Amino acid sequence: MTGYVVGRFHSGGVAGLRPNEVAAILKPPRSVRPELVERRIGDCGCPEEQWLFDTLDLIIHFEPNGDVDAHLDGGDWGEADFGVKNCPDEEEGRQRVFLWALRLTEGPVT
């Protein structure tokens, strides 16, 4: 997010801004705390989790072979899919998906 915010002001620079305005532009990325909405068994028999991730709907599907599939739905914003191969356990797969979703929602970096 830092790059996105700085990028918006890049053409005019930060000259003329007050110190607190510059600090607001350069603040570190926000903290996102995903909220578990539901944990269930999918139609295929694999565990699935539905998370609320920064106001977006995130579905994580765990395959028995360690593969993890994720679907992020942002309504009018759009949707995206992501996959991770050979995760040793669900927790690592979940963390990799969260990192992907965080990067996706931060915006472009300049």
LUMLO-878252 format. One record per residue: x, y, z of N, C-alpha, C, O, CB in turn; residue number from 1; residue in three letters; chain. Coordinates in steps of 0.05 Angstrom, whole numbers, plus 5000, padded with zeros to 4 digits. Atoms other than C-alpha are relative to their C-alpha. Glycine has a CB too. Layout:
! residues N
((X; Y; Z); (X; Y; Z); (X; Y; Z); (X; Y; Z); (X; Y; Z); NUM; "ALA"; "A")
...
END
This chain:
! residues 110
((5016; 4976; 5000); (5000; 5000; 5000); (5017; 5025; 5000); (5009; 5045; 4989); (4981; 5000; 5024); 1; "MET"; "A")
((4983; 4977; 4999); (5057; 5047; 5013); (5006; 5010; 4972); (5004; 5034; 4966); (5026; 4995; 5016); 2; "THR"; "A")
((4994; 4992; 5028); (5078; 5046; 4940); (4977; 5012; 4986); (4980; 5030; 4970); (5010; 4976; 4985); 3; "GLY"; "A")
((5024; 4990; 5013); (5007; 5057; 4918); (4994; 5029; 5008); (4989; 5046; 4991); (4976; 4982; 5007); 4; "TYR"; "A")
((5006; 4973; 4991); (4997; 5118; 4961); (5021; 5020; 4991); (5015; 5042; 4981); (4998; 5001; 5031); 5; "VAL"; "A")
((4979; 4982; 5010); (5065; 5148; 4944); (4997; 5004; 4971); (5002; 5026; 4961); (5028; 4988; 5007); 6; "VAL"; "A")
((5004; 4997; 5029); (5051; 5134; 4871); (4979; 5020; 4993); (4982; 5034; 4972); (4993; 4973; 4988); 7; "GLY"; "A")
((5020; 4980; 5005); (4989; 5177; 4874); (5011; 5028; 5002); (5001; 5046; 4988); (4976; 4997; 5019); 8; "ARG"; "A")
((4989; 4973; 4996); (5030; 5236; 4897); (5027; 5004; 4986); (5039; 5025; 4989); (5004; 5005; 5030); 9; "PHE"; "A")
((4974; 4999; 5011); (5092; 5221; 4856); (5005; 5024; 4981); (5026; 5037; 4982); (5005; 4974; 4984); 10; "HIS"; "A")
((4996; 4978; 5019); (5081; 5273; 4802); (5004; 5027; 5013); (5019; 5043; 5003); (4976; 5001; 4981); 11; "SER"; "A")
((4996; 4975; 4986); (5076; 5329; 4852); (5020; 4999; 5022); (5026; 5019; 5035); (4973; 5009; 5010); 12; "GLY"; "A")
((4982; 5003; 4978); (5124; 5301; 4902); (4987; 5005; 5027); (4962; 5006; 5028); (5024; 5019; 4997); 13; "GLY"; "A")
((5012; 4995; 4973); (5115; 5314; 4976); (5006; 5029; 5009); (5000; 5036; 5031); (5012; 4980; 5020); 14; "VAL"; "A")
((4995; 4972; 4993); (5138; 5387; 4974); (4974; 5014; 5005); (4954; 5010; 4991); (5016; 5014; 4977); 15; "ALA"; "A")
((5024; 4984; 4993); (5088; 5433; 5007); (4981; 4985; 5018); (4962; 4997; 5028); (4986; 5007; 4975); 16; "GLY"; "A")
((5017; 5015; 4981); (5058; 5378; 5050); (5010; 5004; 5028); (5034; 5007; 5032); (4999; 4970; 4993); 17; "LEU"; "A")
((4992; 4998; 4972); (5058; 5383; 5125); (5013; 4974; 5009); (5008; 4953; 4996); (4975; 5007; 5018); 18; "ARG"; "A")
((4987; 5025; 4991); (5101; 5332; 5164); (4980; 4978; 5006); (4986; 4955; 5000); (5017; 5006; 5024); 19; "PRO"; "A")
((5019; 5021; 4994); (5039; 5295; 5188); (4988; 4988; 4975); (4980; 4965; 4975); (4978; 5010; 5019); 20; "ASN"; "A")
((5011; 5010; 5026); (5014; 5289; 5116); (5020; 4982; 4987); (5013; 4961; 4975); (4993; 5024; 4982); 21; "GLU"; "A")
((4979; 5017; 5011); (5081; 5261; 5093); (5001; 4974; 5015); (5003; 4952; 5003); (5028; 5014; 5002); 22; "VAL"; "A")
((5000; 5025; 4984); (5080; 5211; 5151); (4976; 4982; 4992); (4979; 4958; 4992); (4998; 5007; 5030); 23; "ALA"; "A")
((5023; 5016; 5008); (5010; 5189; 5130); (5004; 4987; 4973); (4995; 4964; 4969); (4975; 5018; 4999); 24; "ALA"; "A")
((4995; 5012; 5026); (5033; 5177; 5059); (5020; 4977; 5002); (5017; 4957; 4989); (5011; 5022; 4981); 25; "ILE"; "A")
((4979; 5019; 4998); (5094; 5138; 5080); (4996; 4979; 5022); (5014; 4964; 5029); (5026; 5014; 5005); 26; "LEU"; "A")
((5005; 5019; 4979); (5061; 5097; 5135); (5003; 4971; 4990); (5000; 4966; 4967); (4972; 5004; 5012); 27; "LYS"; "A")
((4996; 5028; 5008); (5075; 5022; 5135); (4973; 4987; 4992); (4952; 4998; 4999); (5012; 4983; 5023); 28; "PRO"; "A")
((5025; 5013; 5008); (5024; 4974; 5104); (4982; 4994; 5023); (4991; 4989; 5045); (5006; 4975; 4984); 29; "PRO"; "A")
((5019; 5005; 4979); (4961; 4963; 5143); (5001; 4971; 5009); (5011; 4954; 4995); (4971; 5007; 4990); 30; "ARG"; "A")
((5001; 5027; 4989); (4950; 4903; 5186); (4973; 4988; 4993); (4952; 5001; 4999); (5005; 5000; 5031); 31; "SER"; "A")
((5025; 5013; 5007); (4898; 4855; 5160); (4996; 4976; 5017); (5015; 4960; 5020); (4999; 4992; 4970); 32; "VAL"; "A")
((5006; 5023; 4983); (4865; 4806; 5207); (4977; 4984; 4987); (4954; 4991; 4991); (4993; 5008; 5029); 33; "ARG"; "A")
((5022; 5016; 5012); (4827; 4753; 5168); (4982; 4988; 5021); (4991; 4980; 5043); (5012; 4977; 4982); 34; "PRO"; "A")
((5019; 5011; 4981); (4764; 4728; 5202); (4988; 4975; 4987); (4978; 4975; 4965); (4978; 5020; 5007); 35; "GLU"; "A")
((5011; 5026; 5009); (4743; 4655; 5195); (4969; 5002; 5001); (4958; 5007; 5023); (5010; 4976; 5017); 36; "LEU"; "A")
((5029; 4999; 5002); (4670; 4654; 5172); (4989; 4972; 5004); (4970; 4967; 5019); (4991; 5012; 4974); 37; "VAL"; "A")
((5010; 5027; 5000); (4661; 4579; 5162); (5022; 4980; 4993); (5038; 4986; 4975); (4975; 4997; 4981); 38; "GLU"; "A")
((4982; 5022; 5007); (4700; 4514; 5160); (4981; 4976; 4994); (4964; 4969; 5011); (5021; 4993; 5023); 39; "ARG"; "A")
((5018; 5021; 5008); (4666; 4457; 5122); (5014; 4980; 4983); (5038; 4984; 4976); (4976; 5012; 4985); 40; "ARG"; "A")
((4990; 5020; 5018); (4677; 4396; 5080); (4986; 5005; 4973); (4962; 5007; 4971); (4994; 4970; 5010); 41; "ILE"; "A")
((5010; 4994; 5027); (4670; 4411; 5005); (4986; 4976; 4988); (4986; 4954; 4999); (5023; 5009; 4982); 42; "GLY"; "A")
((5015; 5021; 5015); (4629; 4371; 4955); (5018; 4976; 4994); (5008; 4953; 4993); (4989; 5011; 4974); 43; "ASP"; "A")
((4982; 5021; 5007); (4691; 4330; 4939); (5011; 4985; 5025); (5026; 4966; 5022); (5024; 5011; 4983); 44; "CYS"; "A")
((4991; 5013; 4975); (4704; 4312; 5012); (5024; 5013; 5012); (5033; 5005; 5033); (5006; 4972; 4995); 45; "GLY"; "A")
((4976; 4985; 4990); (4763; 4361; 5022); (4991; 5022; 5018); (4970; 5034; 5015); (5017; 5011; 4977); 46; "CYS"; "A")
((5006; 4978; 4983); (4765; 4412; 5077); (5001; 5027; 4985); (5019; 5031; 4968); (5018; 5001; 5024); 47; "PRO"; "A")
((5001; 4973; 5011); (4747; 4484; 5057); (4996; 5020; 5023); (4983; 5013; 5043); (4978; 5003; 4978); 48; "GLU"; "A")
((5004; 4978; 4981); (4750; 4549; 5095); (4991; 5025; 4985); (5001; 5031; 4964); (5026; 5006; 5017); 49; "GLU"; "A")
((5008; 4974; 5011); (4714; 4614; 5081); (5009; 5021; 5020); (5002; 5020; 5044); (4968; 5000; 4996); 50; "GLN"; "A")
((4989; 4979; 4984); (4748; 4676; 5107); (4990; 5027; 4990); (4985; 5031; 4966); (5031; 4999; 5000); 51; "TRP"; "A")
((5004; 4972; 5007); (4731; 4750; 5108); (5028; 5013; 5001); (5039; 5015; 5023); (4979; 5015; 5019); 52; "LEU"; "A")
((4972; 4990; 5002); (4797; 4781; 5084); (4998; 5029; 4991); (4995; 5034; 4967); (5017; 4983; 4982); 53; "PHE"; "A")
((5000; 4972; 5007); (4798; 4857; 5086); (4975; 5007; 4983); (4977; 5020; 4962); (5025; 5007; 4984); 54; "ASP"; "A")
((5027; 4996; 5012); (4723; 4860; 5066); (4996; 4983; 4975); (4975; 4985; 4962); (4997; 5029; 4992); 55; "THR"; "A")
((5003; 5017; 5023); (4734; 4808; 5010); (4995; 4971; 5010); (5003; 4963; 5031); (5025; 5001; 4982); 56; "LEU"; "A")
((5006; 5028; 4993); (4709; 4736; 5010); (5022; 4982; 4989); (5028; 4983; 4965); (4972; 4992; 4987); 57; "ASP"; "A")
((4977; 5018; 5007); (4766; 4685; 5009); (4993; 4971; 5007); (4987; 4965; 5030); (5026; 5009; 5015); 58; "LEU"; "A")
((5005; 5028; 4997); (4754; 4611; 4999); (5026; 4985; 4997); (5040; 4989; 4977); (4978; 4989; 4981); 59; "ILE"; "A")
((4976; 5016; 5001); (4811; 4563; 5014); (4992; 4970; 5000); (4977; 4961; 5017); (5020; 5006; 5023); 60; "ILE"; "A")
((5007; 5028; 5004); (4806; 4490; 4990); (5026; 4984; 5003); (5045; 4989; 4989); (4987; 4995; 4972); 61; "HIS"; "A")
((4976; 5016; 4994); (4856; 4439; 5018); (4997; 4972; 4988); (4979; 4957; 4995); (5004; 4998; 5030); 62; "PHE"; "A")
((5000; 5026; 5012); (4871; 4378; 4975); (5016; 4980; 5017); (5034; 4989; 5032); (5012; 5001; 4971); 63; "GLU"; "A")
((4986; 5020; 4984); (4895; 4312; 5007); (5030; 4998; 4994); (5046; 4991; 5011); (4988; 4973; 4997); 64; "PRO"; "A")
((4972; 5002; 5008); (4961; 4315; 4968); (5017; 5024; 5008); (5041; 5026; 5001); (5002; 4996; 4970); 65; "ASN"; "A")
((4986; 4976; 4992); (4981; 4382; 4999); (4996; 5025; 4983); (5005; 5046; 4990); (5029; 4994; 5002); 66; "GLY"; "A")
((5006; 4976; 5017); (4957; 4427; 4943); (4978; 5016; 5013); (4960; 5005; 5026); (4991; 4991; 4971); 67; "ASP"; "A")
((5020; 4981; 4989); (4916; 4488; 4963); (4991; 5018; 4977); (5007; 5029; 4963); (5012; 5017; 5024); 68; "VAL"; "A")
((5012; 4982; 5020); (4868; 4526; 4918); (4986; 5022; 5015); (4973; 5017; 5035); (4981; 4985; 4981); 69; "ASP"; "A")
((5013; 4977; 4987); (4843; 4596; 4936); (4985; 5016; 4979); (4993; 5018; 4956); (5020; 5017; 5014); 70; "ALA"; "A")
((5016; 4983; 5017); (4789; 4640; 4907); (4993; 5025; 5016); (4981; 5023; 5038); (4974; 4985; 4990); 71; "HIS"; "A")
((5005; 4974; 4988); (4784; 4714; 4925); (4978; 5014; 4984); (4982; 5019; 4960); (5026; 5017; 5003); 72; "LEU"; "A")
((5022; 4987; 5013); (4718; 4747; 4909); (4996; 5028; 5011); (4990; 5031; 5035); (4974; 4983; 5002); 73; "ASP"; "A")
((5003; 4973; 4992); (4714; 4822; 4911); (4975; 5014; 4989); (4974; 5038; 4988); (5024; 5016; 4992); 74; "GLY"; "A")
((5025; 4988; 5010); (4644; 4832; 4882); (5006; 5015; 4974); (5017; 5004; 4955); (4987; 5018; 5021); 75; "GLY"; "A")
((4996; 4983; 5024); (4646; 4890; 4832); (5029; 5004; 4994); (5036; 5009; 4971); (4987; 5027; 5004); 76; "ASP"; "A")
((4971; 4997; 5004); (4722; 4894; 4842); (5010; 4978; 4982); (5029; 4983; 4966); (5014; 5001; 5027); 77; "TRP"; "A")
((4991; 5022; 5016); (4730; 4826; 4810); (5007; 4976; 5017); (5002; 4976; 5041); (5024; 5008; 4983); 78; "GLY"; "A")
((4992; 5024; 4985); (4757; 4758; 4830); (5027; 4990; 4990); (5035; 4997; 4968); (4978; 4979; 4998); 79; "GLU"; "A")
((4974; 5011; 5007); (4822; 4721; 4829); (5004; 4972; 5012); (4992; 4966; 5033); (5023; 5018; 5008); 80; "ALA"; "A")
((4994; 5027; 4991); (4847; 4649; 4837); (5030; 4997; 5004); (5046; 5009; 4990); (4989; 4979; 4981); 81; "ASP"; "A")
((4972; 5005; 4994); (4912; 4623; 4866); (5003; 4971; 5009); (4984; 4960; 5021); (5010; 5020; 5022); 82; "PHE"; "A")
((4994; 5027; 4991); (4943; 4555; 4878); (5027; 4997; 5011); (5046; 5010; 5002); (4996; 4981; 4977); 83; "GLY"; "A")
((4974; 5007; 4988); (4999; 4528; 4921); (5003; 4970; 4998); (4984; 4955; 5005); (5001; 5011; 5030); 84; "VAL"; "A")
((4994; 5029; 5002); (5031; 4460; 4909); (5016; 4990; 5023); (5033; 5003; 5034); (5015; 4995; 4974); 85; "LYS"; "A")
((4984; 5016; 4981); (5056; 4410; 4960); (5005; 5014; 5026); (5028; 5015; 5035); (5026; 4993; 4988); 86; "ASN"; "A")
((4997; 4988; 4973); (5044; 4447; 5026); (5002; 4977; 5020); (4987; 4957; 5019); (4977; 5019; 5007); 87; "CYS"; "A")
((4997; 5021; 4981); (5067; 4405; 5085); (4976; 4997; 5019); (4970; 4976; 5029); (5024; 5005; 5017); 88; "PRO"; "A")
((5024; 5001; 4983); (5004; 4423; 5125); (4981; 5023; 4993); (4988; 5041; 4977); (5008; 5001; 5030); 89; "ASP"; "A")
((5021; 4980; 5006); (4941; 4466; 5123); (5009; 5028; 5009); (5004; 5048; 4995); (4974; 4993; 5013); 90; "GLU"; "A")
((4992; 4973; 4990); (4972; 4522; 5165); (5019; 5014; 4981); (5016; 5038; 4976); (5013; 4996; 5027); 91; "GLU"; "A")
((4982; 4987; 5019); (5029; 4535; 5116); (4985; 5008; 4975); (4991; 5029; 4964); (5024; 4981; 4994); 92; "GLU"; "A")
((5016; 4994; 5024); (4981; 4532; 5057); (4983; 5025; 5005); (4981; 5043; 4988); (4982; 4977; 4993); 93; "GLY"; "A")
((5016; 4977; 4992); (4935; 4581; 5093); (5017; 5026; 5000); (5008; 5046; 4990); (4986; 4996; 5027); 94; "ARG"; "A")
((4982; 4977; 4998); (4993; 4629; 5107); (5009; 5009; 4973); (5011; 5033; 4968); (5024; 4994; 5018); 95; "GLN"; "A")
((4992; 4993; 5027); (5016; 4627; 5035); (4977; 5014; 4985); (4981; 5033; 4970); (5010; 4975; 4984); 96; "ARG"; "A")
((5023; 4988; 5013); (4946; 4643; 5011); (4995; 5028; 5012); (4989; 5047; 4997); (4974; 4982; 5004); 97; "VAL"; "A")
((5003; 4974; 4988); (4940; 4700; 5061); (5020; 5020; 4990); (5013; 5043; 4984); (5002; 4998; 5031); 98; "PHE"; "A")
((4979; 4983; 5011); (5006; 4729; 5036); (4993; 5009; 4972); (4996; 5032; 4965); (5027; 4987; 5001); 99; "LEU"; "A")
((5009; 4993; 5028); (4981; 4726; 4964); (4977; 5020; 5001); (4978; 5039; 4986); (4991; 4974; 4985); 100; "TRP"; "A")
((5023; 4982; 4998); (4915; 4759; 4983); (5008; 5027; 5010); (4998; 5048; 5000); (4978; 4988; 5018); 101; "ALA"; "A")
((4991; 4975; 4990); (4950; 4813; 5022); (5015; 5016; 4978); (5009; 5040; 4974); (5019; 4997; 5024); 102; "LEU"; "A")
((4986; 4987; 5022); (4996; 4829; 4963); (4981; 5009; 4979); (4984; 5031; 4967); (5021; 4982; 4988); 103; "ARG"; "A")
((5020; 4993; 5020); (4937; 4829; 4916); (4984; 5024; 5007); (4977; 5041; 4990); (4982; 4976; 4994); 104; "LEU"; "A")
((5017; 4978; 4991); (4897; 4878; 4958); (5016; 5026; 5007); (5003; 5046; 5012); (4985; 4992; 5024); 105; "THR"; "A")
((4984; 4976; 4993); (4955; 4927; 4971); (5001; 5020; 4977); (5005; 5044; 4982); (5028; 4992; 5007); 106; "GLU"; "A")
((4998; 4982; 5023); (4954; 4957; 4901); (5027; 5000; 4988); (5046; 4987; 4999); (4992; 5028; 5009); 107; "GLY"; "A")
((4974; 5000; 5014); (5011; 4971; 4854); (5021; 5013; 5016); (5016; 5032; 5031); (4997; 5014; 4973); 108; "PRO"; "A")
((4977; 4989; 4987); (5080; 4986; 4880); (5017; 5014; 4979); (5022; 5003; 4958); (5017; 4978; 5015); 109; "VAL"; "A")
((4984; 4985; 5019); (5121; 5040; 4846); (5029; 5001; 5009); (5045; 5013; 4995); (4989; 5027; 4996); 110; "THR"; "A")
END
